[in-house]
Amino acid sequence: MPELELYMLHLTAQLDKKLRHAVNDFDFNSYTRLLSDFANNDLSAFYFDIRKDVLYCEVNAETGFQTEKRRAYRTVLDELFHALVRWLAPVLVFTSEEVWGTRYPNTASVHLLEWPAIPDVPADDGRWARLRDLRTQVTEAIEPLRRDKVIGSSLQAVVTVPELVAPPDMLAELFIVSSVKAGDALTVEETDNRKCGRCWRYLPEVPEDGDLCSRCEDVVNA
């Protein structure tokens, strides 16, 4: 699996331990706060934001082809579904029942399910903390350019960072930008690359705006 997927499975396992501790202590406030923070900060604002590109672009709807990265993402989504619907069942009673019944209409109630078994997946928490902190700094640096209409979206940004703490392609994916390179300080400028007509990323291999990047060409022709 890609490193990001392994990290999200790791976070899910860590959350599982914290939720079990809250249940054993009858600590309802901590239980609900942990779930809310995970949904808002780790999933919506981070993981889903990054991976929506893979979900939409790395599949050929006509042939059914999808990349290994998309398959890995869908695997993690399934793990998250089965965990969250069980964790939320005591809190969002009717909503959890409706969600479970929509996906599995011919099965018993969600409230008869056992607590999910979440395998622990190792990850470098320190490294990911640095990556997420850098992502926040990059996002803050991009906002003035968007506000002043220098760029329309973060995908038009070329980001320079003092240190490449991960491969440039991985950083560009995490930051949702055109490219990342090393330099003296954190700076952002508009890219000279052209826009892929399918995924809307600005990449050097796109000859003219509207043409396809190599990834989209591979998926479309698969």
Secondary structure, 3 states (H helix, E strand, C coil): CCHHHHHHHHHHHHHHHHHHHHHHCCCHHHHHHHHHHHHHHHHHHHHHHHHHHHHHHCECCCCCCECHHHHHHHHHHHHHHHHHHHHHCCCCHHHHHHHHHHHCCCCCCHHHCCCCCCCCCCCCHHHHHHHHHHHHHHHHHHHHHHHCCCCCCHHHEEEEECCCCCCHHHHHHHHCCCEEEECCCCEEEECCCEECCCCCCEECCCCCCCCCCHHHHHHHCC
